[in-house]
Amino acid sequence: MNPVTEKIKILCADKNIPAEELAKNAGLTVKQVQLIFDSEKIPSLSSLIKISRALGVRLGTFLDDNENIGPVINKNSTQSRPITFTSHLTSDNSHIDFFSLAASKSGRHMEPFLIDIKPSSSSKLTASSHEGEEFLYVLKGSITVLYGLDEFVLNTGESIYYDSIVEHLVTSANDDPAQVLAVVYTPN
């Protein structure tokens, strides 16, 4: 079992919240929550945000490595292992690897990530939405951002800032991988 799912289960047990109640409070189906509980993969970022709100914890609670109240420094030699989120019901959104840049920072309100986006030929990629805001800065390559009914193509050195409540999906714009610096903010 992945550590994120383990933390969700522990929090549910500590708060005496069954899967049905978690699903209702998070705006997910019981089937979605059961898939999260049974999966070896990390749930989608959207699902995690909804679950964090339902459990009354910050998103970082699921991603924290330890509790560091001081500044967090990342050196090239200490880059974290990637986190690959899945969509609510499938693993088809596993074209993106997230590298947390602040996993050891406790009490944070932003989630900074370095994101590697692999080209995907899957037509099953699923847009997501959740409370908060996101900022993406393209470090390498080109990305396509589907945002509501709009589509934006961004190249190296370009950025986008958007409200994440609007359905969105980020993919590589072509057959080459891309890399993005992202900051995700979710209100408490």
Order of alpha helices (4+ residues) and beta strands (2+ residues): alpha-alpha-alpha-alpha-alpha-beta-beta-beta-beta-beta-beta-beta-beta
